[in-house]
């Protein structure tokens, strides 16, 4: 999940995190949640993504397939963000 004494940041919502308590305690990791971030947070996140230091979970849908995206979101089939592409 992360290095010893590292931080695992969750931005937004959409899935469950299942980590055995002993793993959190024994490795002294921190799980930090944030519903939304600031513009600065977004810029920093994109820089980390460009360096391949974070993994972004996205599902892309053609704009005309918006109903499929909504159905998948409603059914919990989207991990991370659903993106409509014109």
mmCIF file of the C-alpha atoms, coordinates in Angstrom:
data_MODEL
# 
_entry.id   MODEL 
# 
loop_
_atom_site.group_PDB 
_atom_site.id 
_atom_site.type_symbol 
_atom_site.label_atom_id 
_atom_site.label_alt_id 
_atom_site.label_comp_id 
_atom_site.label_asym_id 
_atom_site.label_entity_id 
_atom_site.label_seq_id 
_atom_site.pdbx_PDB_ins_code 
_atom_site.Cartn_x 
_atom_site.Cartn_y 
_atom_site.Cartn_z 
_atom_site.occupancy 
_atom_site.B_iso_or_equiv 
_atom_site.pdbx_formal_charge 
_atom_site.auth_seq_id 
_atom_site.auth_comp_id 
_atom_site.auth_asym_id 
_atom_site.auth_atom_id 
_atom_site.pdbx_PDB_model_num 
ATOM 1  C CA . UNK A 1 1  ? 0.000   0.000  0.000   1.00 0.00 ? 1  UNK A CA 1 
ATOM 2  C CA . UNK A 1 2  ? 2.667   2.497  1.022   1.00 0.00 ? 2  UNK A CA 1 
ATOM 3  C CA . UNK A 1 3  ? 6.103   2.531  2.568   1.00 0.00 ? 3  UNK A CA 1 
ATOM 4  C CA . UNK A 1 4  ? 6.618   2.239  6.304   1.00 0.00 ? 4  UNK A CA 1 
ATOM 5  C CA . UNK A 1 5  ? 5.314   5.363  8.091   1.00 0.00 ? 5  UNK A CA 1 
ATOM 6  C CA . UNK A 1 6  ? 3.928   6.610  4.745   1.00 0.00 ? 6  UNK A CA 1 
ATOM 7  C CA . UNK A 1 7  ? 0.678   8.382  3.958   1.00 0.00 ? 7  UNK A CA 1 
ATOM 8  C CA . UNK A 1 8  ? -2.136  7.029  1.774   1.00 0.00 ? 8  UNK A CA 1 
ATOM 9  C CA . UNK A 1 9  ? -4.312  9.892  0.517   1.00 0.00 ? 9  UNK A CA 1 
ATOM 10 C CA . UNK A 1 10 ? -7.832  9.303  -0.744  1.00 0.00 ? 10 UNK A CA 1 
ATOM 11 C CA . UNK A 1 11 ? -9.327  12.208 -2.703  1.00 0.00 ? 11 UNK A CA 1 
ATOM 12 C CA . UNK A 1 12 ? -13.017 11.926 -3.522  1.00 0.00 ? 12 UNK A CA 1 
ATOM 13 C CA . UNK A 1 13 ? -15.028 8.802  -2.958  1.00 0.00 ? 13 UNK A CA 1 
ATOM 14 C CA . UNK A 1 14 ? -16.246 5.714  -4.737  1.00 0.00 ? 14 UNK A CA 1 
ATOM 15 C CA . UNK A 1 15 ? -14.717 2.550  -3.339  1.00 0.00 ? 15 UNK A CA 1 
ATOM 16 C CA . UNK A 1 16 ? -13.775 0.775  -0.133  1.00 0.00 ? 16 UNK A CA 1 
ATOM 17 C CA . UNK A 1 17 ? -10.363 0.519  1.479   1.00 0.00 ? 17 UNK A CA 1 
ATOM 18 C CA . UNK A 1 18 ? -9.769  -2.824 3.152   1.00 0.00 ? 18 UNK A CA 1 
ATOM 19 C CA . UNK A 1 19 ? -6.587  -2.979 5.160   1.00 0.00 ? 19 UNK A CA 1 
ATOM 20 C CA . UNK A 1 20 ? -6.050  -5.260 8.129   1.00 0.00 ? 20 UNK A CA 1 
ATOM 21 C CA . UNK A 1 21 ? -5.621  -3.207 11.301  1.00 0.00 ? 21 UNK A CA 1 
ATOM 22 C CA . UNK A 1 22 ? -2.368  -4.991 12.119  1.00 0.00 ? 22 UNK A CA 1 
ATOM 23 C CA . UNK A 1 23 ? -0.879  -3.737 8.820   1.00 0.00 ? 23 UNK A CA 1 
ATOM 24 C CA . UNK A 1 24 ? -1.757  -0.137 9.681   1.00 0.00 ? 24 UNK A CA 1 
ATOM 25 C CA . UNK A 1 25 ? -0.384  -0.401 13.200  1.00 0.00 ? 25 UNK A CA 1 
ATOM 26 C CA . UNK A 1 26 ? 2.750   -2.424 12.494  1.00 0.00 ? 26 UNK A CA 1 
ATOM 27 C CA . UNK A 1 27 ? 3.849   -0.237 9.558   1.00 0.00 ? 27 UNK A CA 1 
ATOM 28 C CA . UNK A 1 28 ? 2.649   3.025  11.153  1.00 0.00 ? 28 UNK A CA 1 
ATOM 29 C CA . UNK A 1 29 ? 0.897   4.195  7.993   1.00 0.00 ? 29 UNK A CA 1 
ATOM 30 C CA . UNK A 1 30 ? -1.630  7.028  7.839   1.00 0.00 ? 30 UNK A CA 1 
ATOM 31 C CA . UNK A 1 31 ? -4.805  6.959  5.769   1.00 0.00 ? 31 UNK A CA 1 
ATOM 32 C CA . UNK A 1 32 ? -5.965  10.496 5.000   1.00 0.00 ? 32 UNK A CA 1 
ATOM 33 C CA . UNK A 1 33 ? -9.292  11.268 3.346   1.00 0.00 ? 33 UNK A CA 1 
ATOM 34 C CA . UNK A 1 34 ? -10.387 14.426 1.585   1.00 0.00 ? 34 UNK A CA 1 
ATOM 35 C CA . UNK A 1 35 ? -13.679 14.852 -0.258  1.00 0.00 ? 35 UNK A CA 1 
ATOM 36 C CA . UNK A 1 36 ? -12.240 17.571 -2.483  1.00 0.00 ? 36 UNK A CA 1 
ATOM 37 C CA . UNK A 1 37 ? -8.923  19.331 -2.752  1.00 0.00 ? 37 UNK A CA 1 
ATOM 38 C CA . UNK A 1 38 ? -7.768  22.825 -3.612  1.00 0.00 ? 38 UNK A CA 1 
ATOM 39 C CA . UNK A 1 39 ? -6.503  23.908 -7.015  1.00 0.00 ? 39 UNK A CA 1 
ATOM 40 C CA . UNK A 1 40 ? -2.965  23.681 -5.616  1.00 0.00 ? 40 UNK A CA 1 
ATOM 41 C CA . UNK A 1 41 ? -3.664  20.094 -4.558  1.00 0.00 ? 41 UNK A CA 1 
ATOM 42 C CA . UNK A 1 42 ? -4.801  19.295 -8.110  1.00 0.00 ? 42 UNK A CA 1 
ATOM 43 C CA . UNK A 1 43 ? -1.652  20.814 -9.627  1.00 0.00 ? 43 UNK A CA 1 
ATOM 44 C CA . UNK A 1 44 ? 0.537   18.834 -7.222  1.00 0.00 ? 44 UNK A CA 1 
ATOM 45 C CA . UNK A 1 45 ? -1.403  15.643 -7.925  1.00 0.00 ? 45 UNK A CA 1 
ATOM 46 C CA . UNK A 1 46 ? -0.998  16.058 -11.689 1.00 0.00 ? 46 UNK A CA 1 
ATOM 47 C CA . UNK A 1 47 ? 2.756   16.594 -11.233 1.00 0.00 ? 47 UNK A CA 1 
ATOM 48 C CA . UNK A 1 48 ? 2.977   13.377 -9.192  1.00 0.00 ? 48 UNK A CA 1 
ATOM 49 C CA . UNK A 1 49 ? 0.931   11.524 -11.822 1.00 0.00 ? 49 UNK A CA 1 
ATOM 50 C CA . UNK A 1 50 ? 3.273   12.766 -14.573 1.00 0.00 ? 50 UNK A CA 1 
ATOM 51 C CA . UNK A 1 51 ? 6.181   11.340 -12.567 1.00 0.00 ? 51 UNK A CA 1 
ATOM 52 C CA . UNK A 1 52 ? 4.246   8.056  -12.218 1.00 0.00 ? 52 UNK A CA 1 
ATOM 53 C CA . UNK A 1 53 ? 4.377   8.388  -8.428  1.00 0.00 ? 53 UNK A CA 1 
ATOM 54 C CA . UNK A 1 54 ? 0.611   7.969  -8.031  1.00 0.00 ? 54 UNK A CA 1 
ATOM 55 C CA . UNK A 1 55 ? -1.980  5.819  -9.751  1.00 0.00 ? 55 UNK A CA 1 
ATOM 56 C CA . UNK A 1 56 ? -5.136  7.462  -11.021 1.00 0.00 ? 56 UNK A CA 1 
ATOM 57 C CA . UNK A 1 57 ? -8.193  5.247  -11.442 1.00 0.00 ? 57 UNK A CA 1 
ATOM 58 C CA . UNK A 1 58 ? -10.411 6.438  -14.279 1.00 0.00 ? 58 UNK A CA 1 
ATOM 59 C CA . UNK A 1 59 ? -12.965 5.099  -16.725 1.00 0.00 ? 59 UNK A CA 1 
ATOM 60 C CA . UNK A 1 60 ? -13.512 6.988  -19.993 1.00 0.00 ? 60 UNK A CA 1 
ATOM 61 C CA . UNK A 1 61 ? -16.824 7.173  -21.823 1.00 0.00 ? 61 UNK A CA 1 
ATOM 62 C CA . UNK A 1 62 ? -17.736 8.810  -25.108 1.00 0.00 ? 62 UNK A CA 1 
ATOM 63 C CA . UNK A 1 63 ? -20.030 11.775 -24.523 1.00 0.00 ? 63 UNK A CA 1 
ATOM 64 C CA . UNK A 1 64 ? -22.880 10.037 -26.318 1.00 0.00 ? 64 UNK A CA 1 
ATOM 65 C CA . UNK A 1 65 ? -22.466 7.088  -23.886 1.00 0.00 ? 65 UNK A CA 1 
ATOM 66 C CA . UNK A 1 66 ? -23.215 9.263  -20.859 1.00 0.00 ? 66 UNK A CA 1 
ATOM 67 C CA . UNK A 1 67 ? -26.056 6.953  -19.801 1.00 0.00 ? 67 UNK A CA 1 
ATOM 68 C CA . UNK A 1 68 ? -23.638 4.000  -19.643 1.00 0.00 ? 68 UNK A CA 1 
ATOM 69 C CA . UNK A 1 69 ? -21.382 6.098  -17.398 1.00 0.00 ? 69 UNK A CA 1 
ATOM 70 C CA . UNK A 1 70 ? -24.290 6.989  -15.117 1.00 0.00 ? 70 UNK A CA 1 
ATOM 71 C CA . UNK A 1 71 ? -25.446 3.367  -14.986 1.00 0.00 ? 71 UNK A CA 1 
ATOM 72 C CA . UNK A 1 72 ? -21.923 2.135  -14.171 1.00 0.00 ? 72 UNK A CA 1 
ATOM 73 C CA . UNK A 1 73 ? -21.521 4.776  -11.464 1.00 0.00 ? 73 UNK A CA 1 
ATOM 74 C CA . UNK A 1 74 ? -24.893 3.897  -9.963  1.00 0.00 ? 74 UNK A CA 1 
ATOM 75 C CA . UNK A 1 75 ? -24.047 0.171  -9.978  1.00 0.00 ? 75 UNK A CA 1 
ATOM 76 C CA . UNK A 1 76 ? -20.608 0.726  -8.410  1.00 0.00 ? 76 UNK A CA 1 
ATOM 77 C CA . UNK A 1 77 ? -18.715 -0.532 -11.475 1.00 0.00 ? 77 UNK A CA 1 
ATOM 78 C CA . UNK A 1 78 ? -16.466 2.549  -11.740 1.00 0.00 ? 78 UNK A CA 1 
ATOM 79 C CA . UNK A 1 79 ? -13.274 2.612  -9.738  1.00 0.00 ? 79 UNK A CA 1 
ATOM 80 C CA . UNK A 1 80 ? -12.193 6.220  -9.213  1.00 0.00 ? 80 UNK A CA 1 
ATOM 81 C CA . UNK A 1 81 ? -13.579 8.772  -11.677 1.00 0.00 ? 81 UNK A CA 1 
ATOM 82 C CA . UNK A 1 82 ? -15.773 8.467  -14.744 1.00 0.00 ? 82 UNK A CA 1 
ATOM 83 C CA . UNK A 1 83 ? -14.714 10.834 -17.530 1.00 0.00 ? 83 UNK A CA 1 
ATOM 84 C CA . UNK A 1 84 ? -16.927 11.891 -20.435 1.00 0.00 ? 84 UNK A CA 1 
ATOM 85 C CA . UNK A 1 85 ? -14.889 12.535 -23.595 1.00 0.00 ? 85 UNK A CA 1 
ATOM 86 C CA . UNK A 1 86 ? -16.465 14.704 -26.326 1.00 0.00 ? 86 UNK A CA 1 
# 
